[in-house]
Amino acid sequence: MSEEDTTAFEVSRAMGRGPALLLCEHASNAIPARYDGLGLHEEDRRSHAAWDPGALALAERLAEALDAPLVAGSVSRLVYDLNRPPEAASSMPTKTETVDVPGNIGLSDAERAQRTRDVYDPFCAAVTGAVVTRKALETPFALITVHSFTPTWFGLPREVEIGILHDADSRLATACWTRRAACPAVASRATIPTAPRTA
């Protein structure tokens, strides 16, 4: 991306030695100037379709409390969804829930490859670097990603306020789940193992 455009990620507390490495892929709704706003209405650009409101603030508080490194995306997920590999159509969605994304319609292979180089590859390199640094400290840590979600999806209310997702290793999720009684007024749910999406 050009110098006047937004960089793909930000790293804070890079040398944190706490028990976690935090990621916040959907931290920002920024759209670099070269994409001309992706043709979005301003209301949609501010909405949850473009980012996870509140997720970065939570991730920063966790990073401070845990002395944990934090790698946060700096570009809207509508430019590139950092939770998707390049081969997934949804990595550069043409529609998300009810929001159309005109700037993603008809992207050529070359344009998709350029966005991958500009956004996905640098973010992945930053995460890899953070993992290598933490492993070099030889202290155990958990990889935690932080997101937010809307109270409704396609017009239907969600049944929970907090979701705990995990892949094959459920130890941290189980530990969090056993402490849910500390927030009795909050509806929560744990999930079955969740693998990265490829569609």
C-alpha positions as CSV (number, residue, x, y, z in Angstrom):
1,M,0.0,0.0,0.0
2,S,1.1,3.6,-0.6
3,E,2.6,5.6,2.2
4,E,-0.6,7.6,2.7
5,D,-2.7,4.5,3.1
6,T,-3.3,2.6,6.3
7,T,-0.8,-0.1,7.3
8,A,-2.2,-3.7,7.7
9,F,-1.6,-4.1,11.4
10,E,-0.4,-2.7,14.7
11,V,1.6,-4.4,17.4
12,S,1.6,-3.3,21.0
13,R,3.4,-4.7,24.0
14,A,5.6,-6.7,21.7
15,M,7.8,-8.0,24.5
16,G,5.0,-8.8,26.9
17,R,5.8,-11.9,28.9
18,G,2.3,-12.7,30.2
19,P,0.4,-16.0,29.6
20,A,-1.3,-14.9,26.3
21,L,-0.7,-13.6,22.8
22,L,-3.7,-11.6,21.7
23,L,-5.0,-11.1,18.1
24,C,-7.8,-8.7,17.1
25,E,-8.3,-9.2,13.4
26,H,-11.3,-7.0,13.0
27,A,-10.1,-4.1,15.1
28,S,-10.6,-1.3,12.5
29,N,-13.1,-0.1,9.9
30,A,-10.4,1.9,8.0
31,I,-10.4,1.6,4.2
32,P,-7.2,2.7,2.5
33,A,-7.8,5.6,0.0
34,R,-6.9,3.5,-3.0
35,Y,-10.2,1.5,-2.6
36,D,-12.4,4.6,-2.7
37,G,-14.5,3.5,0.2
38,L,-15.4,0.3,-1.6
39,G,-18.6,2.1,-2.7
40,L,-20.1,1.7,0.7
41,H,-22.7,4.0,2.3
42,E,-21.2,5.8,5.3
43,E,-23.7,4.0,7.6
44,D,-22.5,0.6,6.5
45,R,-18.8,1.6,6.8
46,R,-19.5,2.5,10.5
47,S,-21.5,-0.7,11.1
48,H,-20.5,-4.1,12.4
49,A,-20.3,-5.2,8.7
50,A,-17.0,-3.4,8.4
51,W,-15.4,-4.2,11.8
52,D,-15.9,-5.5,15.3
53,P,-16.8,-2.4,17.4
54,G,-15.4,-2.6,20.9
55,A,-13.1,-5.5,20.2
56,L,-9.9,-3.5,20.1
57,A,-10.7,-1.7,23.4
58,L,-11.3,-5.1,25.0
59,A,-8.2,-6.5,23.5
60,E,-6.1,-3.6,24.7
61,R,-7.4,-3.9,28.3
62,L,-6.7,-7.6,28.2
63,A,-3.2,-6.9,26.9
64,E,-2.5,-4.5,29.7
65,A,-4.0,-6.8,32.4
66,L,-2.1,-9.9,31.1
67,D,1.1,-8.1,30.0
68,A,0.4,-9.7,26.6
69,P,1.5,-8.8,23.1
70,L,-1.3,-7.7,20.9
71,V,-1.4,-7.9,17.0
72,A,-4.4,-5.9,15.7
73,G,-5.6,-5.5,12.1
74,S,-5.7,-1.9,10.9
75,V,-7.8,-2.4,7.8
76,S,-11.6,-3.1,7.5
77,R,-12.5,-6.7,7.0
78,L,-14.4,-5.7,3.9
79,V,-11.1,-4.9,2.3
80,Y,-9.7,-8.2,3.4
81,D,-11.1,-10.5,6.2
82,L,-8.1,-11.6,8.1
83,N,-10.0,-14.7,9.4
84,R,-10.0,-16.1,5.9
85,P,-7.3,-17.6,3.7
86,P,-6.8,-16.0,0.2
87,E,-8.6,-18.8,-1.6
88,A,-11.8,-18.2,0.3
89,A,-14.3,-16.0,-1.6
90,S,-15.4,-14.5,1.7
91,S,-11.9,-13.1,2.3
92,M,-13.0,-10.2,0.1
93,P,-16.8,-10.4,0.4
94,T,-19.2,-8.9,-2.2
95,K,-22.0,-9.0,0.5
96,T,-22.1,-9.5,4.2
97,E,-25.4,-10.2,5.9
98,T,-27.6,-7.4,4.2
99,V,-24.7,-5.1,3.2
100,D,-23.5,-5.1,-0.4
101,V,-19.8,-4.3,-1.1
102,P,-19.7,-2.8,-4.6
103,G,-15.9,-2.4,-4.5
104,N,-15.4,-6.1,-4.2
105,I,-17.6,-7.1,-7.1
106,G,-15.7,-8.5,-10.1
107,L,-12.2,-8.4,-8.6
108,S,-9.6,-9.9,-10.9
109,D,-7.2,-12.6,-9.8
110,A,-4.4,-9.9,-9.9
111,E,-6.5,-7.5,-7.7
112,R,-7.2,-10.3,-5.2
113,A,-3.5,-11.2,-5.1
114,Q,-2.5,-7.6,-4.5
115,R,-4.8,-7.2,-1.6
116,T,-3.5,-10.5,-0.2
117,R,0.1,-9.1,-0.4
118,D,-1.0,-5.7,1.1
119,V,-3.1,-6.9,4.0
120,Y,-3.1,-10.6,4.7
121,D,0.6,-11.5,4.2
122,P,1.9,-8.6,6.4
123,F,-0.6,-9.5,9.2
124,C,0.4,-13.2,9.1
125,A,4.1,-12.3,9.2
126,A,3.4,-10.1,12.2
127,V,1.6,-12.9,14.0
128,T,4.3,-15.4,13.1
129,G,6.9,-13.0,14.4
130,A,5.0,-12.6,17.7
131,V,4.7,-16.3,18.1
132,V,8.5,-16.8,17.5
133,T,9.3,-14.1,20.0
134,R,7.0,-15.6,22.7
135,K,8.4,-19.1,22.1
136,A,11.9,-17.7,22.5
137,L,11.0,-16.6,26.0
138,E,10.2,-20.2,26.9
139,T,7.2,-19.3,28.9
140,P,3.8,-20.9,28.2
141,F,1.1,-18.8,26.5
142,A,-2.3,-19.1,24.9
143,L,-3.3,-17.7,21.6
144,I,-6.5,-15.7,22.1
145,T,-8.5,-13.8,19.4
146,V,-10.9,-11.1,20.4
147,H,-14.1,-10.3,18.5
148,S,-17.5,-8.7,19.0
149,F,-20.9,-9.6,17.5
150,T,-24.2,-8.0,16.9
151,P,-27.3,-8.6,19.0
152,T,-29.1,-9.7,15.8
153,W,-28.2,-11.6,12.7
154,F,-30.3,-11.4,9.6
155,G,-33.0,-9.8,11.8
156,L,-33.0,-12.6,14.3
157,P,-32.0,-12.0,17.9
158,R,-29.0,-13.9,19.2
159,E,-29.5,-16.0,22.2
160,V,-26.1,-15.2,23.9
161,E,-24.0,-12.1,24.8
162,I,-20.7,-13.9,25.2
163,G,-19.4,-16.8,23.0
164,I,-16.3,-18.9,23.8
165,L,-14.9,-20.6,20.7
166,H,-12.1,-23.0,20.5
167,D,-10.4,-25.5,18.1
168,A,-9.1,-28.9,19.2
169,D,-7.4,-27.6,22.4
170,S,-10.3,-26.7,24.7
171,R,-8.4,-26.1,28.0
172,L,-8.6,-22.3,28.0
173,A,-12.2,-22.4,26.9
174,T,-13.1,-24.9,29.5
175,A,-11.4,-22.8,32.2
176,C,-13.4,-19.7,31.1
177,W,-16.6,-21.7,30.9
178,T,-16.3,-23.0,34.5
179,R,-16.1,-19.4,35.7
180,R,-19.2,-18.1,34.0
181,A,-21.1,-18.1,37.3
182,A,-19.2,-14.9,38.1
183,C,-21.4,-13.2,35.5
184,P,-24.8,-14.7,36.2
185,A,-26.7,-12.0,34.3
186,V,-24.8,-12.5,31.1
187,A,-26.1,-15.2,28.6
188,S,-23.1,-17.2,27.4
189,R,-22.4,-20.2,25.3
190,A,-19.4,-22.5,24.6
191,T,-19.0,-24.1,21.1
192,I,-17.8,-27.3,19.7
193,P,-14.3,-27.1,18.1
194,T,-14.1,-24.3,15.5
195,A,-11.7,-24.7,12.6
196,P,-10.7,-21.8,10.3
197,R,-13.3,-21.1,7.5
198,T,-12.3,-21.7,3.9
199,A,-15.4,-20.4,2.1
